[in-house]
Amino acid sequence: MKSVTLEETNMKLIIRLENFFLFIAAIYIYFFIFHFSVSVLILFFFLIDISALGYLINNKIGANIYNLAHNLIIPCLLLTLGLYFQVNLFIYSSLILFIHIFLDRTLGYGLKYLDNFKHTHIS
C-alpha cells in the first residue's frame, strides 16, 4: 500500500479548492449573469452521470465514456460556440456541465483511470 506524502495531500487540497472556486464562479455566471433557471439546473444537473453506466460493461469502457462526459473540452467548446453564435442552449448546457464537473472535482471525483472507478486524477 502506497503512503501519501504531505506534499501529495496539499496538492489534492489545492486542486479541490481550485475546483470549488470555479464551481462558485460557474454558479454565479449561471444565475447572475445569464439569469438561467433553477429548475433547469436541477433537472439536468445529474444527466451527465448517465455516463457512469459504461462501467456496467467493463472498467475500460466505463472510464472512457465517463471521461468523455466529464472533461472540460466539451463545455469550453459549447460556451465558445454559444457566445459566438448567441445560442442560449449551448450556453445553458456548457454552464450546467461546468457546474457539475467543478462540483464533482471539489468532492474528489476526477477523471477516471482505466483500472478502477475510484482511481482518479485527484485521488
N, C-alpha and C positions, 0 to 999 in steps of 0.2 A: 504494500500500500504506500502510495506516494504521500509524503508530508508536504503541507502547504506552507510556504515561507511568508513572512510578514510582508515582503515586497509584493508577492502574488495577491495576498489578501487586500492590500492597499490598492493595487491596480484594479481588482474586481470592484472595490468600493467606488473608485473614481469612475469606472465605466457605468456603474449603476446610477451614480449621481448625475453624470452627463445625460443619460437617457431620461432620468426623472425631470431634469430641467427642459429637455427637448419635448417631453410629454406635456409639461405645463405650457410651453410656448405653442405647441400644436393645438392644445385645448383653447388657449387664448385666441389664436388666429381663427379657429373654427367658430367660436361663439361671438367674439367681439369685433373681429374684422369683417367676417363674411355673414355673421348673424344666421348661421345654419341651425337646423332643427335638432333639439334634444332627442326627440322621438326617432328621427332617422339614425342618429348616432347609436342609440340603444338598440335599434332594430338590426343594424348592420355590423355592429362592433365585433361580435363573435363569429360572423360569417367566415372570416379568414381562417378560423380554426378548423374548418372542414378539411383543410389541407393535411391535418394530422391523421386523417383516415387512411392515408397511404401506408401508415405503419401496420395496418391490418394485413397488408400483402407481405412486406418484409421491411427491415430497418433501412436498407439502401434506398428503396423506392420511397419510403416514408420520409426519410431525411431530405431527399432531393425535392419532393413535392412541397414539403414544409418550408424548405429554404427558398424555393422559388416564390412562395407566397409571402414570406416574412423578410425578404431582403429590402433594402431601401431604394433599389433601382426603379422598381415599378412605380411607387408613389412619387418619386422625383420626376420621372417621365410624365406621369399623369398631371402633376401640378404644372410642369412647364407647358405642356400642351394645353391644359385648361386655361392657364393665364394668357397664353399667346392667342389662342382662338376664342377665348371667352366662353368656354364650355363649362357651365356650373357642375354638371355631372362628373366631369374629370376632377374638378377642384374638390368637390364633396368626397369623391372616392379616395383621392390622394390624402386628404386630411384625416379621414377615418382610418386609412392604412397607417399613416404616421402615428396617430394616437395609439392605435392597437400595438404596433411594433415597439414604440417607445415605452409603453406600459409593460409589455412583455419583458423587455430587456431590463427595465427597472426592477422587475420581480425576479430576474435571473434566468429567464427563458430566452436563450440566444439561438443563433443559427446552429443546426444540428450536425454533428459528425455522423458518419455512416454506421458506426458500431452500436450506438445506444441512444435512445431518445433523451436521456438525461445528460449525455455528454455534449456540451455546447461550447461555443466560443467564449462564454462568460464563466462557465463552471470549471 
